[in-house]
Amino acid sequence: LIRPQLCQLEFAIVGEPTLMQMAVAERGLMVLDCVAHGRAGHAAREEGENAIYKAMKDINWFKTYEFAKKSALFGPVKMSVTIIEAGSQHNVVPAICNFTVDVRVTDAYRNEEVLKIISQNVDCDVNPRSTRLKPSSISLEHPIVKAGIALGLETYGSPTTSDQALLDIPSLKMGPGDSARSHMADEYIYLNEIEEGINLYIKLLTEIV
């Protein structure tokens, strides 16, 4: 929201928790809402067409499919079925089964390419919530990255997605705290991590001023 109000920017640091190491690339993200269609019937009379069973076939595809291209930095595209909902009564064959898929896209594909491959291989309806969170990266030759390397920082490809995906300028993902603590019931960061992070930001930026 604030980006249009700022002056012309050369690069950005995205303050995600990386233990103050340099994430020079990150995966993209697509969340897919999928619907398997069956036909309702009475469970005792072998009526209908069970949408859960139809969904199971597609869910197994999401679990086992391997994309042809693998990223040198991230490896394969990762797909995980994370939510499933179906049925209302024990004696009714469900006509609809809804499930959600978390897709982490690499720099080997565009989001739209991955979506097309998925749609061609499953029978369920596939509805992406968004295709705008694309894989992103910054050159290892960028001055901010070279400054970090000179300070002894490590570079890596981040498996998670952040606001970096929405920036139209080179950006480095780097910040205090541990990503492994994210989305826990009691997320936390140590005060000394914040203090060390501030000092390291200053050292890093001083190198390129």
N, CA and C atoms as a LAMMPS dump frame, in Angstrom:
ITEM: TIMESTEP
0
ITEM: NUMBER OF ATOMS
627
ITEM: BOX BOUNDS ff ff ff
-5.0000000000000000e+02 5.0000000000000000e+02
-5.0000000000000000e+02 5.0000000000000000e+02
-5.0000000000000000e+02 5.0000000000000000e+02
ITEM: ATOMS id mol type element x y z
1 1 1 N 0.817 -1.216 0
2 1 2 C 0 0 0
3 1 3 C 0.851 1.266 0
4 2 1 N 1.993 1.201 0.676
5 2 2 C 2.818 2.404 0.807
6 2 3 C 3.732 2.611 -0.405
7 3 1 N 3.935 1.563 -1.179
8 3 2 C 4.892 1.625 -2.291
9 3 3 C 4.657 2.815 -3.224
10 4 1 N 3.423 3.115 -3.667
11 4 2 C 3.225 4.248 -4.588
12 4 3 C 3.547 5.601 -3.974
13 5 1 N 3.599 5.683 -2.65
14 5 2 C 3.867 6.96 -1.986
15 5 3 C 5.362 7.237 -1.829
16 6 1 N 6.187 6.255 -2.144
17 6 2 C 7.621 6.404 -1.962
18 6 3 C 8.277 6.928 -3.235
19 7 1 N 9.506 7.406 -3.082
20 7 2 C 10.26 7.9 -4.226
21 7 3 C 10.749 6.721 -5.074
22 8 1 N 11.514 7.016 -6.099
23 8 2 C 12.075 5.956 -6.935
24 8 3 C 13.032 5.103 -6.1
25 9 1 N 12.809 3.801 -6.069
26 9 2 C 13.608 2.904 -5.235
27 9 3 C 14.525 2.032 -6.085
28 10 1 N 15.736 1.794 -5.591
29 10 2 C 16.697 0.954 -6.306
30 10 3 C 16.61 -0.504 -5.878
31 11 1 N 16.339 -0.73 -4.597
32 11 2 C 16.18 -2.097 -4.105
33 11 3 C 15.466 -2.047 -2.763
34 12 1 N 15.119 -3.222 -2.249
35 12 2 C 14.424 -3.286 -0.965
36 12 3 C 14.973 -4.435 -0.133
37 13 1 N 14.855 -4.286 1.191
38 13 2 C 15.101 -5.391 2.112
39 13 3 C 13.756 -5.751 2.739
40 14 1 N 13.355 -6.99 2.578
41 14 2 C 12.094 -7.47 3.134
42 14 3 C 12.393 -8.134 4.482
43 15 1 N 11.821 -7.57 5.553
44 15 2 C 12.206 -7.977 6.897
45 15 3 C 11.538 -9.231 7.422
46 16 1 N 11.623 -10.306 6.703
47 16 2 C 11.122 -11.598 7.172
48 16 3 C 12.156 -12.257 8.091
49 17 1 N 11.74 -13.158 8.973
50 17 2 C 12.711 -13.837 9.854
51 17 3 C 13.58 -14.837 9.095
52 18 1 N 14.86 -14.52 8.977
53 18 2 C 15.808 -15.389 8.268
54 18 3 C 17.058 -15.666 9.103
55 19 1 N 16.998 -15.375 10.407
56 19 2 C 18.188 -15.463 11.262
57 19 3 C 19.299 -14.548 10.753
58 20 1 N 18.898 -13.485 10.078
59 20 2 C 19.796 -12.484 9.502
60 20 3 C 20.753 -13.07 8.465
61 21 1 N 20.34 -14.149 7.836
62 21 2 C 21.044 -14.638 6.654
63 21 3 C 20.29 -14.119 5.433
64 22 1 N 20.902 -14.184 4.26
65 22 2 C 20.336 -13.548 3.077
66 22 3 C 19.57 -14.551 2.205
67 23 1 N 18.259 -14.394 2.174
68 23 2 C 17.439 -15.182 1.251
69 23 3 C 17.444 -14.443 -0.088
70 24 1 N 18.217 -14.956 -1.038
71 24 2 C 18.378 -14.278 -2.332
72 24 3 C 17.313 -14.691 -3.332
73 25 1 N 16.462 -15.637 -2.939
74 25 2 C 15.354 -16.055 -3.789
75 25 3 C 14.292 -16.697 -2.908
76 26 1 N 13.07 -16.72 -3.391
77 26 2 C 12.006 -17.391 -2.656
78 26 3 C 11.016 -18.019 -3.635
79 27 1 N 10.35 -19.05 -3.164
80 27 2 C 9.339 -19.713 -3.975
81 27 3 C 8.106 -18.815 -4.131
82 28 1 N 7.38 -19.037 -5.222
83 28 2 C 6.076 -18.414 -5.383
84 28 3 C 5.02 -19.257 -4.673
85 29 1 N 3.797 -18.754 -4.624
86 29 2 C 2.72 -19.463 -3.937
87 29 3 C 1.419 -19.358 -4.716
88 30 1 N 0.765 -20.493 -4.875
89 30 2 C -0.62 -20.51 -5.341
90 30 3 C -1.434 -21.35 -4.364
91 31 1 N -2.586 -20.837 -3.958
92 31 2 C -3.528 -21.61 -3.155
93 31 3 C -4.688 -21.985 -4.072
94 32 1 N -4.948 -23.281 -4.191
95 32 2 C -5.986 -23.778 -5.093
96 32 3 C -7.166 -24.323 -4.307
97 33 1 N -8.357 -23.843 -4.632
98 33 2 C -9.59 -24.405 -4.084
99 33 3 C -10.148 -25.387 -5.103
100 34 1 N -10.191 -26.666 -4.727
101 34 2 C -10.588 -27.718 -5.656
102 34 3 C -11.935 -28.317 -5.242
103 35 1 N -12.735 -28.684 -6.25
104 35 2 C -14.05 -29.268 -5.99
105 35 3 C -14.215 -30.528 -6.829
106 36 1 N -14.406 -31.667 -6.142
107 36 2 C -14.707 -32.927 -6.824
108 36 3 C -16.215 -33.126 -6.781
109 37 1 N -16.802 -33.445 -7.931
110 37 2 C -18.253 -33.576 -8.039
111 37 3 C -18.657 -35.043 -8.161
112 38 1 N -19.645 -35.458 -7.356
113 38 2 C -20.231 -36.789 -7.439
114 38 3 C -21.728 -36.674 -7.59
115 39 1 N -22.443 -37.622 -7.043
116 39 2 C -23.907 -37.598 -7.078
117 39 3 C -24.424 -38.18 -5.768
118 40 1 N -25.315 -37.462 -5.1
119 40 2 C -25.821 -37.88 -3.795
120 40 3 C -26.658 -39.152 -3.907
121 41 1 N -26.655 -39.948 -2.837
122 41 2 C -27.456 -41.168 -2.789
123 41 3 C -27.467 -41.718 -1.376
124 42 1 N -28.266 -42.762 -1.182
125 42 2 C -28.341 -43.401 0.133
126 42 3 C -27.188 -44.392 0.274
127 43 1 N -26.433 -44.268 1.371
128 43 2 C -25.246 -45.103 1.553
129 43 3 C -25.581 -46.584 1.641
130 44 1 N -26.745 -46.924 2.183
131 44 2 C -27.102 -48.326 2.379
132 44 3 C -27.517 -49.015 1.086
133 45 1 N -27.904 -48.234 0.078
134 45 2 C -28.429 -48.841 -1.149
135 45 3 C -27.456 -48.743 -2.324
136 46 1 N -26.197 -48.423 -2.023
137 46 2 C -25.191 -48.319 -3.092
138 46 3 C -25.615 -47.326 -4.166
139 47 1 N -26.264 -46.261 -3.748
140 47 2 C -26.702 -45.247 -4.698
141 47 3 C -25.659 -44.134 -4.795
142 48 1 N -25.777 -43.343 -5.829
143 48 2 C -24.952 -42.16 -5.982
144 48 3 C -23.523 -42.443 -6.426
145 49 1 N -22.764 -41.384 -6.471
146 49 2 C -21.344 -41.445 -6.856
147 49 3 C -20.579 -40.635 -5.818
148 50 1 N -19.717 -41.285 -5.062
149 50 2 C -19.086 -40.673 -3.898
150 50 3 C -18.01 -39.657 -4.305
151 51 1 N -18.258 -38.383 -3.993
152 51 2 C -17.312 -37.32 -4.355
153 51 3 C -16.002 -37.452 -3.591
154 52 1 N -16.05 -38.052 -2.395
155 52 2 C -14.823 -38.238 -1.627
156 52 3 C -13.873 -39.169 -2.36
157 53 1 N -14.428 -40.271 -2.911
158 53 2 C -13.58 -41.212 -3.635
159 53 3 C -12.987 -40.567 -4.882
160 54 1 N -13.779 -39.727 -5.551
161 54 2 C -13.249 -39.027 -6.725
162 54 3 C -12.147 -38.047 -6.322
163 55 1 N -12.338 -37.387 -5.174
164 55 2 C -11.316 -36.464 -4.696
165 55 3 C -10.038 -37.2 -4.324
166 56 1 N -10.18 -38.41 -3.77
167 56 2 C -9.005 -39.182 -3.353
168 56 3 C -8.069 -39.451 -4.529
169 57 1 N -8.649 -39.715 -5.69
170 57 2 C -7.838 -39.965 -6.889
171 57 3 C -7.006 -38.729 -7.226
172 58 1 N -7.63 -37.559 -7.193
173 58 2 C -6.905 -36.331 -7.505
174 58 3 C -5.913 -35.969 -6.399
175 59 1 N -6.293 -36.189 -5.152
176 59 2 C -5.39 -35.908 -4.035
177 59 3 C -4.134 -36.763 -4.138
178 60 1 N -4.307 -38.007 -4.537
179 60 2 C -3.132 -38.876 -4.717
180 60 3 C -2.239 -38.351 -5.835
181 61 1 N -2.855 -37.77 -6.879
182 61 2 C -2.049 -37.176 -7.956
183 61 3 C -1.224 -36.014 -7.405
184 62 1 N -1.849 -35.143 -6.621
185 62 2 C -1.11 -34.027 -6.032
186 62 3 C 0.044 -34.532 -5.156
187 63 1 N -0.167 -35.65 -4.493
188 63 2 C 0.856 -36.192 -3.602
189 63 3 C 2.037 -36.778 -4.368
190 64 1 N 1.787 -37.391 -5.512
191 64 2 C 2.818 -38.176 -6.192
192 64 3 C 3.396 -37.538 -7.449
193 65 1 N 2.715 -36.543 -8.022
194 65 2 C 3.173 -36.005 -9.308
195 65 3 C 4.51 -35.286 -9.167
196 66 1 N 5.384 -35.474 -10.138
197 66 2 C 6.673 -34.787 -10.178
198 66 3 C 6.761 -33.969 -11.464
199 67 1 N 6.948 -32.677 -11.321
200 67 2 C 7.089 -31.805 -12.482
201 67 3 C 8.411 -32.088 -13.186
202 68 1 N 8.393 -31.951 -14.504
203 68 2 C 9.559 -32.324 -15.317
204 68 3 C 10.78 -31.459 -15.008
205 69 1 N 10.551 -30.152 -14.826
206 69 2 C 11.675 -29.238 -14.599
207 69 3 C 11.896 -29.01 -13.106
208 70 1 N 13.165 -29.045 -12.693
209 70 2 C 13.52 -28.776 -11.306
210 70 3 C 14.439 -27.562 -11.23
211 71 1 N 14.229 -26.755 -10.235
212 71 2 C 15.038 -25.561 -10.039
213 71 3 C 16.398 -25.926 -9.461
214 72 1 N 17.446 -25.282 -9.978
215 72 2 C 18.788 -25.518 -9.443
216 72 3 C 18.883 -25.043 -8.004
217 73 1 N 18.079 -24.061 -7.642
218 73 2 C 18.135 -23.477 -6.307
219 73 3 C 17.172 -24.146 -5.329
220 74 1 N 15.964 -24.474 -5.813
221 74 2 C 14.915 -24.978 -4.921
222 74 3 C 14.589 -26.456 -5.086
223 75 1 N 14.96 -27.042 -6.205
224 75 2 C 14.522 -28.404 -6.471
225 75 3 C 13.14 -28.407 -7.104
226 76 1 N 12.288 -29.383 -6.778
227 76 2 C 10.996 -29.508 -7.452
228 76 3 C 9.926 -28.565 -6.912
229 77 1 N 8.895 -28.339 -7.728
230 77 2 C 7.684 -27.672 -7.265
231 77 3 C 7.058 -28.542 -6.179
232 78 1 N 6.563 -27.919 -5.11
233 78 2 C 5.999 -28.672 -3.983
234 78 3 C 4.501 -28.425 -3.877
235 79 1 N 3.716 -29.509 -3.796
236 79 2 C 2.264 -29.394 -3.656
237 79 3 C 1.812 -30.165 -2.417
238 80 1 N 0.968 -29.526 -1.593
239 80 2 C 0.471 -30.168 -0.374
240 80 3 C -1.026 -29.927 -0.228
241 81 1 N -1.794 -30.988 -0.083
242 81 2 C -3.221 -30.863 0.216
243 81 3 C -3.346 -30.599 1.713
244 82 1 N -3.986 -29.489 2.082
245 82 2 C -3.969 -29.048 3.476
246 82 3 C -5.346 -28.98 4.144
247 83 1 N -6.423 -28.957 3.361
248 83 2 C -7.774 -28.893 3.917
249 83 3 C -8.683 -29.782 3.078
250 84 1 N -9.624 -30.505 3.716
251 84 2 C -10.615 -31.275 2.982
252 84 3 C -11.937 -31.231 3.735
253 85 1 N -13.045 -31.074 2.988
254 85 2 C -14.379 -31.007 3.585
255 85 3 C -15.373 -31.729 2.689
256 86 1 N -16.209 -32.587 3.281
257 86 2 C -17.236 -33.289 2.507
258 86 3 C -18.24 -33.935 3.445
259 87 1 N -19.44 -34.139 2.953
260 87 2 C -20.452 -34.885 3.689
261 87 3 C -21.164 -34.092 4.755
262 88 1 N -22.424 -34.544 5.035
263 88 2 C -23.231 -33.896 6.07
264 88 3 C -23.911 -34.905 6.982
265 89 1 N -24.147 -36.132 6.463
266 89 2 C -24.788 -37.182 7.25
267 89 3 C -24.105 -38.514 6.975
268 90 1 N -24.125 -39.395 7.997
269 90 2 C -23.413 -40.667 7.862
270 90 3 C -24.026 -41.576 6.805
271 91 1 N -25.287 -41.412 6.494
272 91 2 C -25.963 -42.334 5.566
273 91 3 C -26.205 -41.742 4.191
274 92 1 N -25.561 -40.616 3.886
275 92 2 C -25.729 -39.968 2.582
276 92 3 C -24.394 -39.927 1.849
277 93 1 N -24.371 -40.479 0.66
278 93 2 C -23.179 -40.396 -0.187
279 93 3 C -23 -38.94 -0.621
280 94 1 N -21.843 -38.318 -0.325
281 94 2 C -21.674 -36.891 -0.622
282 94 3 C -21.544 -36.614 -2.12
283 95 1 N -22.19 -35.547 -2.54
284 95 2 C -22.141 -35.147 -3.947
285 95 3 C -20.983 -34.211 -4.242
286 96 1 N -20.44 -33.59 -3.197
287 96 2 C -19.351 -32.619 -3.387
288 96 3 C -18.281 -32.845 -2.329
289 97 1 N -17.018 -32.751 -2.75
290 97 2 C -15.884 -32.784 -1.828
291 97 3 C -14.968 -31.615 -2.162
292 98 1 N -14.779 -30.723 -1.202
293 98 2 C -13.903 -29.566 -1.381
294 98 3 C -12.555 -29.824 -0.716
295 99 1 N -11.476 -29.479 -1.392
296 99 2 C -10.168 -29.568 -0.754
297 99 3 C -9.264 -28.45 -1.252
298 100 1 N -8.287 -28.123 -0.437
299 100 2 C -7.392 -26.997 -0.713
300 100 3 C -5.97 -27.501 -0.9
301 101 1 N -5.275 -26.926 -1.879
302 101 2 C -3.904 -27.335 -2.179
303 101 3 C -2.973 -26.125 -2.079
304 102 1 N -1.889 -26.292 -1.332
305 102 2 C -0.836 -25.282 -1.205
306 102 3 C 0.262 -25.647 -2.197
307 103 1 N 0.507 -24.776 -3.179
308 103 2 C 1.49 -25.041 -4.238
309 103 3 C 2.628 -24.027 -4.131
310 104 1 N 3.837 -24.537 -3.916
311 104 2 C 5.015 -23.674 -3.824
312 104 3 C 5.803 -23.791 -5.129
313 105 1 N 5.756 -22.722 -5.909
314 105 2 C 6.303 -22.715 -7.264
315 105 3 C 7.762 -22.258 -7.254
316 106 1 N 8.572 -22.859 -8.111
317 106 2 C 9.982 -22.481 -8.204
318 106 3 C 10.216 -21.583 -9.425
319 107 1 N 11.464 -21.149 -9.578
320 107 2 C 11.806 -20.309 -10.721
321 107 3 C 11.878 -21.095 -12.033
322 108 1 N 11.616 -22.398 -11.997
323 108 2 C 11.617 -23.21 -13.217
324 108 3 C 10.314 -23.039 -14.007
325 109 1 N 9.277 -22.518 -13.358
326 109 2 C 7.966 -22.361 -13.997
327 109 3 C 7.35 -21.02 -13.638
328 110 1 N 6.462 -20.556 -14.539
329 110 2 C 5.573 -19.46 -14.181
330 110 3 C 4.352 -20.062 -13.48
331 111 1 N 3.71 -19.309 -12.625
332 111 2 C 2.528 -19.808 -11.92
333 111 3 C 1.467 -20.31 -12.892
334 112 1 N 1.285 -19.582 -13.989
335 112 2 C 0.268 -19.953 -14.956
336 112 3 C 0.59 -21.294 -15.619
337 113 1 N 1.879 -21.584 -15.821
338 113 2 C 2.272 -22.872 -16.399
339 113 3 C 1.937 -24.022 -15.459
340 114 1 N 2.223 -23.836 -14.171
341 114 2 C 1.934 -24.875 -13.184
342 114 3 C 0.428 -25.114 -13.103
343 115 1 N -0.341 -24.043 -13.114
344 115 2 C -1.799 -24.163 -13.049
345 115 3 C -2.336 -24.939 -14.255
346 116 1 N -1.791 -24.691 -15.425
347 116 2 C -2.234 -25.391 -16.63
348 116 3 C -1.937 -26.885 -16.544
349 117 1 N -0.747 -27.24 -16.074
350 117 2 C -0.374 -28.654 -15.93
351 117 3 C -1.311 -29.351 -14.95
352 118 1 N -1.601 -28.689 -13.836
353 118 2 C -2.5 -29.274 -12.845
354 118 3 C -3.883 -29.506 -13.433
355 119 1 N -4.427 -28.499 -14.101
356 119 2 C -5.779 -28.595 -14.65
357 119 3 C -5.9 -29.701 -15.687
358 120 1 N -4.81 -29.982 -16.394
359 120 2 C -4.826 -31.022 -17.419
360 120 3 C -4.742 -32.434 -16.841
361 121 1 N -4.408 -32.559 -15.555
362 121 2 C -4.154 -33.876 -14.975
363 121 3 C -5.156 -34.314 -13.917
364 122 1 N -6.032 -33.428 -13.477
365 122 2 C -7.006 -33.802 -12.448
366 122 3 C -8.423 -33.641 -12.996
367 123 1 N -9.365 -34.355 -12.395
368 123 2 C -10.763 -34.298 -12.832
369 123 3 C -11.565 -33.233 -12.097
370 124 1 N -11.1 -32.813 -10.923
371 124 2 C -11.842 -31.838 -10.13
372 124 3 C -11.75 -30.44 -10.739
373 125 1 N -12.646 -29.559 -10.294
374 125 2 C -12.54 -28.149 -10.672
375 125 3 C -11.404 -27.527 -9.865
376 126 1 N -10.571 -26.734 -10.519
377 126 2 C -9.422 -26.112 -9.862
378 126 3 C -9.556 -24.598 -9.971
379 127 1 N -9.66 -23.931 -8.819
380 127 2 C -9.849 -22.487 -8.792
381 127 3 C -8.741 -21.82 -7.984
382 128 1 N -7.812 -21.143 -8.656
383 128 2 C -6.729 -20.467 -7.922
384 128 3 C -7.246 -19.208 -7.236
385 129 1 N -6.871 -19.028 -5.982
386 129 2 C -7.249 -17.787 -5.297
387 129 3 C -6.51 -16.6 -5.891
388 130 1 N -5.269 -16.854 -6.348
389 130 2 C -4.458 -15.809 -6.968
390 130 3 C -3.273 -16.465 -7.675
391 131 1 N -2.768 -15.811 -8.72
392 131 2 C -1.545 -16.275 -9.379
393 131 3 C -0.465 -15.188 -9.315
394 132 1 N -0.652 -14.202 -8.458
395 132 2 C 0.261 -13.04 -8.462
396 132 3 C 1.489 -13.21 -7.583
397 133 1 N 1.492 -14.215 -6.678
398 133 2 C 2.649 -14.406 -5.795
399 133 3 C 3.687 -15.274 -6.5
400 134 1 N 4.499 -14.644 -7.306
401 134 2 C 5.42 -15.347 -8.185
402 134 3 C 6.777 -15.582 -7.517
403 135 1 N 7.544 -16.566 -8.012
404 135 2 C 8.909 -16.739 -7.51
405 135 3 C 9.717 -15.467 -7.754
406 136 1 N 10.644 -15.156 -6.86
407 136 2 C 11.443 -13.939 -7.008
408 136 3 C 12.88 -14.205 -6.596
409 137 1 N 13.783 -13.346 -7.091
410 137 2 C 15.2 -13.524 -6.764
411 137 3 C 15.941 -12.216 -6.992
412 138 1 N 17.158 -12.152 -6.438
413 138 2 C 18.045 -11.012 -6.644
414 138 3 C 19.405 -11.574 -7.061
415 139 1 N 20.084 -10.87 -7.947
416 139 2 C 21.371 -11.338 -8.456
417 139 3 C 22.417 -11.395 -7.347
418 140 1 N 23.245 -12.419 -7.398
419 140 2 C 24.352 -12.531 -6.448
420 140 3 C 25.387 -11.426 -6.662
421 141 1 N 25.308 -10.755 -7.807
422 141 2 C 26.22 -9.659 -8.108
423 141 3 C 25.677 -8.313 -7.652
424 142 1 N 24.467 -8.29 -7.106
425 142 2 C 23.902 -7.02 -6.635
426 142 3 C 24.743 -6.507 -5.463
427 143 1 N 24.984 -5.18 -5.389
428 143 2 C 25.84 -4.616 -4.329
429 143 3 C 25.413 -5.011 -2.916
430 144 1 N 24.114 -5.098 -2.641
431 144 2 C 23.678 -5.434 -1.282
432 144 3 C 24.017 -6.885 -0.936
433 145 1 N 23.953 -7.755 -1.924
434 145 2 C 24.299 -9.161 -1.698
435 145 3 C 25.803 -9.309 -1.516
436 146 1 N 26.566 -8.63 -2.361
437 146 2 C 28.031 -8.694 -2.248
438 146 3 C 28.496 -8.112 -0.91
439 147 1 N 27.8 -7.077 -0.431
440 147 2 C 28.153 -6.487 0.866
441 147 3 C 27.897 -7.489 1.984
442 148 1 N 26.786 -8.219 1.887
443 148 2 C 26.477 -9.221 2.899
444 148 3 C 27.475 -10.359 2.9
445 149 1 N 27.877 -10.802 1.723
446 149 2 C 28.875 -11.865 1.621
447 149 3 C 30.201 -11.411 2.232
448 150 1 N 30.549 -10.149 1.992
449 150 2 C 31.789 -9.604 2.563
450 150 3 C 31.738 -9.585 4.092
451 151 1 N 30.535 -9.495 4.654
452 151 2 C 30.372 -9.507 6.114
453 151 3 C 30.257 -10.927 6.667
454 152 1 N 30.356 -11.907 5.784
455 152 2 C 30.309 -13.302 6.225
456 152 3 C 28.921 -13.91 6.274
457 153 1 N 27.911 -13.241 5.681
458 153 2 C 26.553 -13.771 5.689
459 153 3 C 26.388 -14.857 4.633
460 154 1 N 25.496 -15.777 4.882
461 154 2 C 25.215 -16.856 3.942
462 154 3 C 24.053 -16.47 3.04
463 155 1 N 24.011 -17.065 1.843
464 155 2 C 22.879 -16.887 0.928
465 155 3 C 22.144 -18.22 0.796
466 156 1 N 20.827 -18.128 0.579
467 156 2 C 20.048 -19.351 0.392
468 156 3 C 18.732 -19.027 -0.312
469 157 1 N 18.064 -20.04 -0.776
470 157 2 C 16.747 -19.897 -1.379
471 157 3 C 15.688 -20.209 -0.342
472 158 1 N 14.776 -19.287 -0.121
473 158 2 C 13.761 -19.455 0.913
474 158 3 C 12.582 -20.281 0.406
475 159 1 N 12.126 -21.273 1.181
476 159 2 C 10.973 -22.072 0.773
477 159 3 C 9.643 -21.365 1.006
478 160 1 N 9.654 -20.259 1.765
479 160 2 C 8.409 -19.552 2.083
480 160 3 C 8.226 -18.344 1.172
481 161 1 N 7.03 -17.77 1.221
482 161 2 C 6.67 -16.645 0.356
483 161 3 C 6.384 -15.418 1.209
484 162 1 N 6.714 -14.234 0.661
485 162 2 C 6.527 -12.991 1.417
486 162 3 C 6.071 -11.88 0.472
487 163 1 N 6.03 -10.646 1.001
488 163 2 C 5.695 -9.482 0.172
489 163 3 C 6.715 -9.245 -0.934
490 164 1 N 7.849 -9.91 -0.845
491 164 2 C 8.861 -9.797 -1.902
492 164 3 C 8.256 -10.143 -3.264
493 165 1 N 7.293 -11.059 -3.273
494 165 2 C 6.675 -11.489 -4.527
495 165 3 C 5.912 -10.359 -5.214
496 166 1 N 5.569 -9.308 -4.474
497 166 2 C 4.765 -8.223 -5.024
498 166 3 C 5.592 -7.004 -5.418
499 167 1 N 6.907 -7.048 -5.181
500 167 2 C 7.767 -5.906 -5.491
501 167 3 C 8.252 -5.961 -6.934
502 168 1 N 8.382 -4.789 -7.543
503 168 2 C 8.849 -4.712 -8.928
504 168 3 C 10.286 -4.207 -9.006
505 169 1 N 11.018 -4.308 -7.891
506 169 2 C 12.422 -3.901 -7.841
507 169 3 C 13.227 -5.037 -7.216
508 170 1 N 14.553 -5.06 -7.402
509 170 2 C 15.361 -6.093 -6.742
510 170 3 C 15.163 -6.049 -5.235
511 171 1 N 15.051 -7.203 -4.608
512 171 2 C 14.831 -7.208 -3.163
513 171 3 C 15.518 -8.398 -2.521
514 172 1 N 15.96 -8.165 -1.3
515 172 2 C 16.633 -9.178 -0.498
516 172 3 C 15.764 -9.47 0.72
517 173 1 N 15.503 -10.742 0.996
518 173 2 C 14.716 -11.105 2.181
519 173 3 C 15.676 -11.416 3.316
520 174 1 N 15.572 -10.629 4.387
521 174 2 C 16.547 -10.775 5.465
522 174 3 C 16.024 -10.087 6.715
523 175 1 N 16.024 -10.799 7.836
524 175 2 C 15.56 -10.177 9.061
525 175 3 C 15.841 -11.026 10.282
526 176 1 N 15.691 -10.439 11.47
527 176 2 C 15.916 -11.174 12.711
528 176 3 C 14.787 -12.155 12.98
529 177 1 N 15.084 -13.169 13.784
530 177 2 C 14.081 -14.168 14.113
531 177 3 C 14.227 -15.409 13.25
532 178 1 N 13.535 -16.463 13.661
533 178 2 C 13.634 -17.767 13.008
534 178 3 C 12.314 -18.099 12.33
535 179 1 N 12.36 -18.364 11.027
536 179 2 C 11.151 -18.69 10.269
537 179 3 C 10.457 -19.935 10.806
538 180 1 N 11.216 -20.819 11.45
539 180 2 C 10.626 -22.042 12
540 180 3 C 9.624 -21.745 13.116
541 181 1 N 9.691 -20.546 13.686
542 181 2 C 8.739 -20.171 14.738
543 181 3 C 7.45 -19.589 14.17
544 182 1 N 7.432 -19.326 12.88
545 182 2 C 6.271 -18.689 12.265
546 182 3 C 5.043 -19.59 12.35
547 183 1 N 3.88 -18.949 12.528
548 183 2 C 2.586 -19.639 12.542
549 183 3 C 2.447 -20.617 13.704
550 184 1 N 3.259 -20.456 14.73
551 184 2 C 3.084 -21.233 15.955
552 184 3 C 2.034 -20.548 16.829
553 185 1 N 1.512 -21.28 17.811
554 185 2 C 0.531 -20.684 18.725
555 185 3 C 1.14 -19.52 19.496
556 186 1 N 2.419 -19.627 19.813
557 186 2 C 3.103 -18.568 20.569
558 186 3 C 4.356 -18.134 19.806
559 187 1 N 4.137 -17.39 18.72
560 187 2 C 5.291 -16.877 17.971
561 187 3 C 6.086 -15.94 18.872
562 188 1 N 7.386 -15.933 18.691
563 188 2 C 8.205 -15.063 19.534
564 188 3 C 9.501 -14.706 18.832
565 189 1 N 10.128 -13.644 19.328
566 189 2 C 11.461 -13.249 18.894
567 189 3 C 12.19 -12.72 20.121
568 190 1 N 13.482 -13.008 20.221
569 190 2 C 14.268 -12.549 21.371
570 190 3 C 14.692 -11.095 21.16
571 191 1 N 14.752 -10.349 22.246
572 191 2 C 15.164 -8.948 22.167
573 191 3 C 16.571 -8.815 21.597
574 192 1 N 17.463 -9.744 21.974
575 192 2 C 18.835 -9.645 21.469
576 192 3 C 18.881 -9.892 19.962
577 193 1 N 17.918 -10.664 19.437
578 193 2 C 17.865 -10.873 17.987
579 193 3 C 17.517 -9.573 17.277
580 194 1 N 16.596 -8.812 17.858
581 194 2 C 16.226 -7.515 17.27
582 194 3 C 17.41 -6.551 17.329
583 195 1 N 18.082 -6.508 18.467
584 195 2 C 19.239 -5.61 18.617
585 195 3 C 20.35 -5.969 17.641
586 196 1 N 20.649 -7.261 17.529
587 196 2 C 21.691 -7.7 16.596
588 196 3 C 21.273 -7.43 15.155
589 197 1 N 19.962 -7.599 14.877
590 197 2 C 19.464 -7.342 13.533
591 197 3 C 19.63 -5.888 13.123
592 198 1 N 19.296 -4.985 14.023
593 198 2 C 19.458 -3.554 13.738
594 198 3 C 20.911 -3.229 13.423
595 199 1 N 21.827 -3.733 14.248
596 199 2 C 23.252 -3.459 14.04
597 199 3 C 23.738 -4.02 12.714
598 200 1 N 23.247 -5.186 12.355
599 200 2 C 23.691 -5.797 11.1
600 200 3 C 23.103 -5.076 9.893
601 201 1 N 21.871 -4.626 9.989
602 201 2 C 21.292 -3.793 8.918
603 201 3 C 22.165 -2.568 8.681
604 202 1 N 22.559 -1.924 9.768
605 202 2 C 23.379 -0.694 9.644
606 202 3 C 24.724 -1.013 8.986
607 203 1 N 25.367 -2.082 9.433
608 203 2 C 26.653 -2.473 8.833
609 203 3 C 26.481 -2.779 7.352
610 204 1 N 25.434 -3.492 7.017
611 204 2 C 25.189 -3.904 5.625
612 204 3 C 24.98 -2.701 4.734
613 205 1 N 24.127 -1.756 5.17
614 205 2 C 23.828 -0.601 4.353
615 205 3 C 25.002 0.37 4.284
616 206 1 N 25.787 0.433 5.354
617 206 2 C 26.974 1.29 5.354
618 206 3 C 27.972 0.861 4.28
619 207 1 N 28.006 -0.438 4.002
620 207 2 C 28.924 -0.972 2.991
621 207 3 C 28.652 -0.452 1.596
622 208 1 N 27.397 -0.067 1.327
623 208 2 C 27.075 0.315 -0.057
624 208 3 C 26.773 1.799 -0.199
625 209 1 N 26.798 2.538 0.907
626 209 2 C 26.528 3.979 0.825
627 209 3 C 27.729 4.702 0.213
